[in-house]
Amino acid sequence: MEEKILKLFKKKPDNYLSGEQISKLLNITRSAIWKHIEKLRALGYEFDAVPHLGYRLRKRPDKLYPFEISPMLKTRIIGKELIYHDIVGSTNTVAYNLAKSGAKEGVVVIAEKQTKGRGRLSRAWSSPKEKGVYLSVILRPKMTPFKAPVMTLMAAVSLAQAIRENADVRAFIKWPNDILINGKKVAGILTEMEAEADSVKFLILGIGINVATKDSELPRGATSIMREAGDFVARPTLVKALFERLERNYLLIQKEGFLPIRMEWRNLSVTLGRRVRATCMRKAIEGEAVDIDSDGALKIRLDNGFYERVMAGDLALLR
Ligand code: BT5
C-alpha cells in the first residue's frame, strides 16, 4: 500500500491530495491512510498535512528502498525481487546463502551499508552508509565453471555503461573487475560461485559503487562518481540502469555467446595497449596487454615476443 500511495504522489508532485481522494482511489479508510503516511514518515518521507487541503509529499529520502527502484524498472529477471537491508555484513554472503537455499535467478540483495564488505582474496570493501551502492545479483547461468570469468567482464561492461548513462564521466574497465574514472577506482566486482566439475550451480555478482563517498572514507587511488562528475547522481536511477544493462548483456551472452560483449569490453577498456604487470599467486608477468580471449583471459605480449594468458589476478597499469 505504501508503494501505491507513493505512486499517487508521484503523479502530483506539487499538489495536495485530499484524504478523500486517496481514500477513493485506493479504496481504503481515512484512518488507514494516516497509518500508511506515518509508516512512510518513519522511513524518511516528509509530508505536509494541511487541513482541508490534504497531504503533499515534500521530500523523498535518498534511499534504495525497493519501492523507489521497482516502479522504474523495465527488466524481466534482474531485480524483479529486491531484498533490501539497511545494514548487512556483506550482501554477497546474504545472496550466497539465499542461492544455496534455492533463491531464483535475478534475485538481488541490496544494502545501504555493509559492515564486512569484501573484495577479492578477503580484502575489505569500504561501504559507508547511503553513500554508495552495494548489491549482489544471483544468477544461474548454464555454463562450465571455466567460462565463469566471462560473467565478471559482462558485469564490468554493464557497470561502465550504467555509470556513463547517469553521469557525465568516462568510466573505463580495468581488467578484470575494476571500473575507473580518470584513472581512479570508482567501482569493483566480486564474483563468487558454487559449481560442480562441469556446471555452475549459481553465481553471485557482487557490485560496489562509490556514488557520493567522501575521500576520507576511501582508500588512496579511489574516487566517487559525484566527485568526478561534480554533480548529484540519484542512486535508485543508477541501480535501475545497472539492472537493465546487466539483463540485456546477460541475455546477449546466452543467445550469442561472449563475442558481442567482448567487442564492447574492448571499447570500454583502459587495459588494452598498456604496459601492465599481472600478479597471480605471487607470480608476476610484465608486458603489453593486447587482448582478452573468448574465455575472459587477458593476453599479454612479453618482452621476448611470446604471449601469456592470465585467467585471474591483480593488474597494475604501468604506462
Ligand atoms: C573488488 O575487489 O574490487 C570487489 C569489490 C566488490 C564489493 C561489492 S559491494 C557488494 C558486494 N558485497 C561484498 O561484500 N562485496 C561486493 P578487489 O579487486 O580485491 O579490490 C579490493 C581493494 O580495493 C581493497 O584492497 C582496497 O585497496 C580497494 N578498496 C576498498 N574499498 C574501496 C572502495 N569503496 N572504492 C574503491 N576501492 C576500494
Residues whose N, C-alpha, C, O or C-beta is under 5 A from the ligand:
A	BS01	BT5	S90 T91 N92 K116 G117 R118 G119 R120 R123 A124 W125 S126 Y134 L135 N177 K185 G188 I189 L190 G206 I207 G208 P219 A222
